[in-house]
Amino acid sequence: MQYHLRSIFAYLALLAAVLSLVPGMALAGAVAVSLAVLLGWRDMRRVPRAVFAVAVLMLVFALGHDPALVMTGAENMTRLAGLVLAVMLLSNVLGRTRDLQRISASLFGGRPLTRYLSLAYGTSLVSVPLNFGSVAVVGSLVAERLRRNGDAPATRNATRAVLRGFGVAPIFSPLSISVVLTLTLLPGLGIVTLLSLAIPFSFLLVLAGLRWREPEPPQELPAAEQRAGVASWLRFTGMILLVCVGVFWLSDRYQLSYAHAVALSCLGAVLVYRLTGLLRGERHPVSSMAHVSNELAIVGGSAFIGAVISGLVLGQMNGDPELPVWLWALLAACVPWLFFVAGLGGMNPIVVGTLVGGILGSVWPGGAEIGLGIAMVTGWGIAAFGTPFAANALIMERLTGYRARDASFRWSLPLSLCGLGTASLLGFSLTFWLA
């Protein structure tokens, strides 16, 4: 019974996020998220428990200090929880398709160079709609080859490629929490402007990873595993493009918040998939949401904590600070390193992103938002593959047995430092030029 209640409350939180324009829905969504977390408390890991416990302490503090902060935190919690739940539903739907299985298997074909690039860029593409589901899908195939062939340079390079491929998704994916949060907290920044820099940065970062991989002998896989077929790629890519077009259309035509537009677009894709399945005579059970307590605790708790702290800091500031241009540029240069250092300490990037965007975004020089925005998404992405406490690193550790610390430090630290240096220079230059 409790298992079903958790799923029901998760769906109620999603419904509240969809109806967030209706008065009172933000608070109702936050309550539903909290109940889903509390019902799943016994099955949750320590980090989500700690994040949610801190959020409860922040709630008590806000009630005594400034009750208006509670509503701000509730809105933030409901918005991001709805986004995560909608993306997870889409991930659940696409994860059952034969196209995804064929595409994932085909990424392992070819010579070492081709295999690394196809795994890295393929995982990035799959991560757009699947988020962490991409690591589970492609990572399980890496684990299968590890069980079959044993530890080898090929499997270690495959693990590198999957982690780095997923790591760049927060930088460029229009459906990622990082991009959604950045655009929400920096209303003067447009999605096209951000992606025009984020996509090339992601492409070059993955390409730079070729420098930090192990030499391995050529190992051709059977032809059946090397090709997924054009139709599979077209169907899967077409689904991603339709979801992204829906996001841009809803946010531009109807002036919806970017997080709201992503949630609605993902749900639209789920409904289309369900309807086409019914027309073909397929009857899939309703996806259970009972297993999402960890994600809701981290996302919802972090969003609430960040919103309350940001509100407290902004409440102490009188007017816009008058800072020289070079100091604004220096602040932008520090943002990617802040994400990385916080990640090394186990802090969730949602907290960092909410604090950075909430505090600096409200006072950032007009016209120079791209400097702060690109610093935020690049720092988020590099922390995703370069720190051992990132969720994808822990998933790969569970699947393959390769320690997250080895994957982050021993295998990718030079790449992380190069990426952070480039991201800092980019944020500094753009802010200095446009502020």
C-alpha positions in Angstrom: 0.0 0.0 0.0 2.8 2.4 0.9 4.5 1.6 -2.4 1.4 2.7 -4.3 1.0 5.8 -2.2 4.5 7.0 -3.1 3.7 6.6 -6.8 0.3 8.5 -6.3 2.0 11.4 -4.5 4.7 11.6 -7.2 2.0 11.8 -9.9 0.2 14.5 -7.9 3.4 16.5 -7.7 3.7 16.2 -11.5 0.1 17.3 -11.9 0.7 20.3 -9.6 3.7 21.3 -11.7 1.7 21.1 -14.9 -1.0 23.3 -13.3 1.5 25.6 -11.6 -0.2 28.7 -13.1 -3.3 27.9 -10.9 -3.0 29.6 -7.5 -2.0 27.3 -4.7 -0.7 24.5 -7.0 3.0 25.3 -6.2 2.4 24.7 -2.5 0.3 21.6 -3.2 3.1 20.2 -5.4 5.7 20.8 -2.6 3.5 19.0 -0.1 3.1 16.1 -2.5 6.8 15.9 -3.1 7.5 15.9 0.7 4.9 13.1 1.3 6.4 11.0 -1.5 9.9 11.4 0.1 8.7 10.7 3.6 6.9 7.5 2.5 10.1 6.3 0.9 12.4 7.4 3.7 13.3 3.8 4.8 14.5 2.9 1.3 16.4 6.1 0.6 20.2 6.6 0.6 22.0 8.7 3.1 22.8 11.7 0.8 19.1 12.3 -0.2 18.1 12.0 3.4 20.7 14.6 4.5 19.6 17.0 1.7 15.9 16.7 2.6 16.7 17.0 6.4 18.5 20.3 5.7 15.5 21.4 3.6 13.2 20.8 6.6 15.6 22.9 8.8 15.5 25.7 6.3 11.7 25.5 6.3 11.6 25.9 10.0 14.0 28.8 9.8 12.1 30.5 7.0 8.8 30.2 8.9 10.4 32.2 11.7 12.4 34.6 9.7 10.3 35.4 6.6 7.3 33.2 5.7 7.4 34.6 2.1 10.5 32.6 1.5 8.5 29.4 2.1 6.4 30.1 -0.9 9.4 31.0 -3.1 11.0 27.7 -2.0 7.8 25.8 -2.7 7.5 27.2 -6.2 11.1 26.3 -6.9 10.6 22.7 -5.5 7.4 22.1 -7.5 8.8 23.4 -10.7 12.0 21.3 -10.7 10.4 18.2 -9.3 7.8 18.3 -12.1 10.5 18.7 -14.6 12.4 15.7 -13.3 9.3 13.6 -13.1 8.3 14.4 -16.6 11.8 13.6 -18.0 11.8 10.4 -16.0 8.5 9.3 -17.5 9.8 10.0 -21.0 13.0 8.1 -20.1 10.8 5.1 -18.9 8.9 5.2 -22.2 11.9 5.4 -24.5 13.9 3.0 -22.5 11.6 0.2 -23.5 11.9 0.8 -27.2 13.8 -1.6 -29.5 15.4 1.4 -31.3 17.2 2.4 -28.1 18.6 -1.1 -27.5 19.8 -1.3 -31.1 21.4 2.2 -31.0 23.1 1.4 -27.7 24.6 -1.9 -28.9 25.8 -0.3 -32.2 27.9 2.3 -30.2 30.4 -0.5 -29.5 31.3 -1.2 -33.1 34.5 -0.2 -35.0 38.1 0.5 -34.1 39.1 2.1 -30.7 38.9 5.7 -31.9 35.6 5.2 -33.6 34.3 3.3 -30.6 35.3 6.0 -28.1 33.7 8.8 -30.1 30.5 6.9 -30.9 30.1 5.9 -27.2 30.7 9.5 -26.0 28.6 11.3 -28.5 26.0 8.6 -28.6 25.6 8.7 -24.8 25.3 12.5 -25.0 22.5 12.2 -27.6 20.7 9.5 -25.5 21.1 11.6 -22.4 18.9 14.4 -23.9 15.6 12.6 -23.2 16.8 9.9 -20.8 19.0 11.8 -18.4 20.5 9.3 -15.9 18.7 6.5 -17.8 21.3 6.8 -20.5 24.0 5.8 -18.1 22.0 2.8 -16.9 21.3 1.7 -20.5 24.7 2.1 -22.1 26.5 1.4 -18.8 24.8 -2.0 -18.5 26.2 -2.9 -22.0 29.7 -1.9 -20.8 29.2 -4.1 -17.7 28.1 -7.0 -19.9 31.3 -6.7 -22.0 33.3 -6.5 -18.8 31.8 -9.8 -17.6 32.4 -11.4 -20.9 35.9 -10.2 -21.7 37.3 -9.2 -18.3 39.0 -5.9 -17.3 40.8 -4.5 -20.4 41.7 -1.1 -21.9 38.7 -1.4 -24.2 36.2 -1.5 -21.3 38.0 1.2 -19.3 37.9 3.5 -22.3 34.2 2.7 -22.8 33.6 3.7 -19.2 35.5 6.9 -19.8 33.4 7.6 -22.9 30.1 7.0 -21.2 30.9 9.2 -18.2 32.2 12.0 -20.4 29.4 11.7 -22.9 26.8 12.0 -20.1 28.8 14.8 -18.4 28.5 17.1 -21.4 24.7 16.6 -21.6 24.0 19.2 -18.8 26.0 21.7 -20.8 24.0 21.5 -24.0 20.8 19.5 -23.5 17.7 21.7 -23.7 15.9 19.3 -21.4 18.5 19.2 -18.6 18.0 20.6 -15.2 21.1 22.7 -15.6 19.9 24.5 -18.7 16.4 24.9 -17.4 17.6 26.3 -14.1 20.1 28.7 -15.7 17.4 30.1 -18.1 14.9 30.4 -15.3 17.3 32.3 -13.0 18.7 34.4 -15.8 15.5 35.6 -17.6 17.6 37.9 -19.9 19.4 35.0 -21.4 17.8 33.2 -24.4 18.1 29.5 -25.2 19.5 30.0 -28.7 22.3 32.3 -27.4 23.2 29.8 -24.7 23.2 26.7 -27.0 25.2 28.5 -29.7 28.1 28.4 -27.3 27.3 25.4 -25.2 27.0 22.9 -28.1 30.5 23.7 -29.6 32.0 23.6 -26.1 30.5 20.2 -25.5 31.7 18.9 -28.8 35.3 20.1 -28.3 35.3 18.8 -24.7 34.5 15.3 -25.7 37.0 15.5 -28.6 39.7 16.6 -26.1 39.0 13.4 -24.1 40.8 11.5 -26.9 44.0 12.8 -25.4 43.3 11.0 -22.0 42.4 7.4 -22.9 44.4 4.2 -22.9 45.9 2.7 -26.0 44.1 -0.5 -27.0 44.5 -3.0 -29.8 41.9 -2.9 -32.6 39.0 -5.2 -31.8 36.3 -5.4 -34.5 32.9 -6.5 -33.2 30.5 -8.7 -35.3 28.8 -6.7 -38.0 25.4 -7.3 -36.4 26.4 -5.2 -33.4 27.9 -2.4 -35.4 24.8 -1.0 -37.1 21.5 0.0 -35.6 20.0 1.0 -39.0 19.1 4.4 -40.2 15.5 4.0 -39.3 16.3 3.4 -35.6 18.4 6.6 -35.5 15.9 8.6 -37.4 13.0 7.6 -35.1 14.9 8.2 -31.9 16.5 11.5 -33.1 13.1 12.6 -34.4 11.5 12.1 -31.0 14.2 14.2 -29.4 13.8 17.0 -32.0 10.0 17.0 -31.6 10.3 17.4 -27.8 12.8 20.2 -28.2 10.7 22.0 -30.8 7.7 21.7 -28.4 9.8 23.3 -25.6 10.8 26.2 -27.8 7.3 26.7 -29.1 5.6 26.7 -25.7 8.2 29.0 -24.1 8.2 31.4 -27.0 4.5 31.4 -28.2 2.8 31.1 -24.8 5.5 32.7 -22.7 5.6 29.8 -20.3 8.6 29.4 -18.0 11.2 27.2 -19.5 10.9 24.5 -16.8 7.1 24.4 -17.4 7.6 24.1 -21.2 10.0 21.2 -20.8 7.6 19.3 -18.5 4.7 19.8 -20.9 6.7 18.9 -23.9 8.0 15.7 -22.3 4.5 14.7 -21.2 3.2 15.4 -24.7 5.7 12.9 -26.1 4.7 10.3 -23.5 1.0 10.7 -24.5 1.8 10.4 -28.2 3.8 7.2 -27.5 1.0 5.8 -25.4 -1.7 6.6 -28.0 0.3 5.1 -30.9 0.9 2.0 -28.8 -2.8 1.6 -28.2 -3.5 2.0 -31.9 -1.1 -0.9 -32.5 -2.8 -3.0 -29.9 -0.1 -2.6 -27.3 -1.1 -2.2 -23.7 1.7 -1.0 -21.4 1.0 -0.7 -17.6 1.1 2.8 -16.1 4.7 3.5 -15.1 5.2 3.4 -11.4 6.8 6.4 -9.7 7.3 4.7 -6.3 11.1 4.5 -6.9 11.8 8.2 -7.3 12.0 9.2 -3.6 15.8 9.7 -3.8 15.6 11.9 -6.9 12.7 14.0 -5.4 14.6 14.4 -2.1 17.7 15.6 -3.9 16.0 17.8 -6.5 13.2 19.1 -4.4 15.3 19.6 -1.2 18.1 21.3 -3.1 15.7 23.6 -4.9 14.1 24.6 -1.6 17.4 25.2 0.1 18.8 27.2 -2.7 15.7 29.4 -3.0 15.6 30.2 0.7 19.3 31.0 1.0 19.2 33.1 -2.2 16.2 35.0 -0.7 18.1 35.6 2.5 21.2 36.9 0.8 19.2 39.1 -1.6 17.3 40.5 1.4 20.5 41.8 2.9 21.5 43.6 -0.3 20.5 47.2 -0.9 20.1 47.9 -4.6 22.4 46.7 -7.4 26.1 46.6 -6.3 28.3 48.9 -8.3 31.3 46.8 -9.3 34.0 47.4 -11.9 33.6 45.3 -15.1 36.8 43.3 -14.4 35.3 42.1 -11.1 32.1 40.9 -12.7 34.3 39.0 -15.2 36.3 37.5 -12.4 33.2 36.3 -10.7 32.1 34.6 -13.9 35.5 32.9 -14.2 35.2 31.5 -10.6 31.7 29.9 -11.2 32.9 26.7 -13.0 35.5 26.1 -10.3 32.8 26.6 -7.6 30.7 23.9 -9.1 33.6 21.5 -9.3 34.9 22.2 -5.8 31.4 21.9 -4.4 31.0 18.6 -6.3 34.2 17.3 -4.7 32.6 18.0 -1.4 29.5 16.0 -2.3 27.2 19.0 -2.7 24.5 18.7 -5.3 24.9 21.0 -8.3 21.3 22.1 -8.0 22.1 23.8 -4.7 25.1 25.5 -6.2 23.2 26.5 -9.4 20.3 27.9 -7.4 22.5 29.9 -5.2 24.7 31.2 -8.0 21.9 32.0 -10.4 19.6 33.3 -7.7 22.1 35.7 -6.1 24.2 36.8 -9.1 21.5 36.5 -11.7 19.4 39.2 -10.1 22.3 41.8 -10.0 24.3 40.7 -13.1 25.0 43.5 -15.7 22.3 43.5 -18.3 23.4 42.2 -21.7 26.2 40.1 -20.2 24.0 37.2 -18.9 25.6 34.8 -21.4 28.9 35.1 -19.5 27.3 33.9 -16.2 25.1 31.4 -18.1 27.8 29.6 -19.9 30.0 29.5 -16.8 27.1 27.8 -14.9 26.3 25.1 -17.4 29.9 24.3 -18.2 30.8 24.0 -14.5 27.8 21.8 -13.9 28.7 19.5 -16.8 32.4 19.1 -15.9 31.5 18.4 -12.2 29.1 15.7 -13.6 32.0 13.6 -15.0 35.0 14.9 -13.0 33.8 14.4 -9.4 33.4 11.0 -7.7 30.1 11.8 -5.9 28.2 12.6 -9.2 25.3 10.3 -9.7 26.5 8.9 -13.0 29.9 8.0 -11.6 28.2 6.1 -8.8 25.9 4.3 -11.2 28.9 3.2 -13.4 30.7 2.1 -10.3 27.8 -0.1 -9.4 27.5 -1.5 -12.9 31.2 -2.1 -13.7 33.0 -2.2 -10.4 35.4 0.6 -11.5 35.8 2.9 -8.6 34.2 6.4 -9.0 37.4 8.0 -7.6 39.5 6.3 -10.3 37.1 7.3 -13.0 37.0 10.9 -11.9 40.5 11.6 -10.7 42.9 9.1 -12.2 41.3 8.9 -15.6 39.8 12.4 -16.2 41.3 15.0 -13.8 43.6 16.5 -16.6 40.5 16.8 -18.9 38.5 18.4 -16.1 41.2 21.0 -15.4 41.5 21.8 -19.0 37.7 22.1 -19.4 37.5 24.3 -16.2 40.3 26.6 -17.5 38.6 27.0 -20.9 35.2 27.6 -19.2 36.6 30.2 -16.9 38.3 32.0 -19.8 35.1 31.9 -21.8 33.0 33.3 -18.9 35.5 36.0 -18.1 35.9 37.1 -21.8 32.1 37.3 -22.5 31.4 39.2 -19.3 34.3 41.6 -19.8 33.3 42.3 -23.4 29.5 42.6 -22.9 29.1 44.2 -19.4 
